[in-house]
Amino acid sequence: MSGYYFGCYISSKNQNPAIIYWLMLVGGCLVDVTPIISDLI
């Protein structure tokens, strides 16, 4: 839930498409890592 808020806040403040692309890339990487770190959590 906080990710949605954080992403919306950054994308509304910055109109640069590169920032939005980086946010999507980081989010995708975190989703890919989730199965690996789920045992630790």
C-alpha positions as a Python dict, from the first residue, in 0.01 Angstrom:
ca = {
    (1, 'M'): (0, 0, 0),
    (2, 'S'): (279, 242, 79),
    (3, 'G'): (437, 160, -256),
    (4, 'Y'): (131, 288, -439),
    (5, 'Y'): (137, 609, -240),
    (6, 'F'): (510, 659, -288),
    (7, 'G'): (494, 590, -662),
    (8, 'C'): (197, 820, -711),
    (9, 'Y'): (363, 1096, -514),
    (10, 'I'): (686, 1079, -714),
    (11, 'S'): (514, 1048, -1051),
    (12, 'S'): (284, 1343, -981),
    (13, 'K'): (569, 1568, -866),
    (14, 'N'): (807, 1481, -1151),
    (15, 'Q'): (688, 1485, -1508),
    (16, 'N'): (1008, 1323, -1635),
    (17, 'P'): (923, 985, -1794),
    (18, 'A'): (1266, 846, -1703),
    (19, 'I'): (1181, 860, -1333),
    (20, 'I'): (861, 665, -1388),
    (21, 'Y'): (1051, 404, -1592),
    (22, 'W'): (1304, 366, -1311),
    (23, 'L'): (1026, 324, -1055),
    (24, 'M'): (873, 49, -1268),
    (25, 'L'): (1210, -120, -1306),
    (26, 'V'): (1278, -115, -932),
    (27, 'G'): (928, -246, -860),
    (28, 'G'): (976, -530, -1108),
    (29, 'C'): (1310, -622, -953),
    (30, 'L'): (1154, -630, -607),
    (31, 'V'): (879, -860, -733),
    (32, 'D'): (1144, -1090, -883),
    (33, 'V'): (1334, -1105, -553),
    (34, 'T'): (1023, -1177, -343),
    (35, 'P'): (1036, -1561, -374),
    (36, 'I'): (1401, -1561, -275),
    (37, 'I'): (1361, -1351, 38),
    (38, 'S'): (1022, -1493, 143),
    (39, 'D'): (1190, -1771, 343),
    (40, 'L'): (1388, -1513, 538),
    (41, 'I'): (1079, -1314, 623),
}
